[in-house]
Amino acid sequence: MKTIGPMMLAALLLAGVAGKAIAADPLKPLTAPTKDGALHYELMGGGAQPPLVLVNGGPGLDHRYFHGSTLWQGLSKRRAIVFYDQRGMGGSSSTIPTDRFTVDLMVADLEALRIKLAVPKISLLGHSWGGILSMAYATRHPDHVSHLILVGSGAAKLSEHEFLFDKLYPEIAARRVADDSPAAQMGCKTDSLDDYSRMSYYDQRNQPRMADADNSAFSQEVCTAVMLDAMKLDLVPKLRTLKLPALVINGRFDANVAPTVAYAISKAIPGSTLTYFEHSGHSPFEEEPDRFELVVERFLDQ
């Protein structure tokens, strides 16, 4: 078992924290009411299939890093793509104090978004921390999930998560300074973001250029509060009861999420499909976008 602190730097599995916008014109901002707050969300495309909700990593990030990839435009031809900011981030608000943020609260927010969309079922694509949130939602609202896609997801039981930072990037891991603060132990220190963004890619030439107008904001406070709560979770028993289409995707060289983590998740979900991307780190939708779009499209057509 690996200790959680060193691994969780950069908010459990941050994927590149910035990217270029998909289009010059921003998507129209929309609002979904939640308990003691409101969620900011945006819609792209449409079609007969259930909406595909993108659940971003973090916690403590907004959704904007997803805009670094253009593949969502292709996927939006047959279904709506839903971008949203989790509670307290980006355009989403909360009157509940940050230190009281929990996974249950985030799950309830996601259900409020589904209700606002006025659909019986949604498909979920959870990336990184968003994979954990998507698994939590699916185990609590299985009747409202059409398809579940987990991309570089954290472990279903976080205390058993495995990472490869020190194996793939020993020179970076060696310079980390010991820090016993809750933020550091949960991997939520703001000053660690640059290092962990660098370690997120199979090929660092694929790392997107930072775009001042489109940087995902990060909150150390939100990250710490939610991660402390997420550490209590063990989703494995409930995952074993799921009866829905599930696709588990992982970069073969993901330093944030060892391939063994994706393998264990796939074994926990009955009938799930496991796909490794051989030339990707933590964000295969950035490093292998054509194949990613094809794999996801085929899965959603099932």
VENFEN-V245094 format. One record per helix or strand. SS is the DSSP state (~ for helix, > for strand). FROM is the first residue (numbers start at 1). LEN is the number of residues. If there is no record, write none. Layout:
{{SS/FROM/LEN} {SS/FROM/LEN}}
This chain:
{{~/4/4} {~/9/5} {>/18/1} {>/30/5} {>/37/9} {>/52/4} {>/61/1} {~/63/6} {~/71/5} {>/80/5} {>/93/2} {~/98/3} {~/103/15} {>/122/6} {~/129/12} {~/142/3} {>/145/7} {~/158/3} {~/165/4} {~/170/4} {~/182/4} {~/190/9} {~/204/3} {~/212/3} {>/215/1} {>/218/1} {~/220/11} {~/236/4} {>/245/7} {~/259/10} {>/273/5} {~/284/4} {~/289/12}}
